[in-house]
């Protein structure tokens, strides 16, 4: 399973987030990957954010 992570820093960038998700999805499909996309909205990566699973710790 491949995970695509798409993030923008502000809510007024939702169209940019949609574009990112589309581009990452198209790439994964072209490569034949089984994938899921994580979408995030925020100015920084927060490992304690509700709903965020940090599988590297």
Beta strands, then each sheet from edge to edge (+ up, - down):
strand 1: 2-8
strand 2: 35-41
sheet 1: 1+ 2+
end
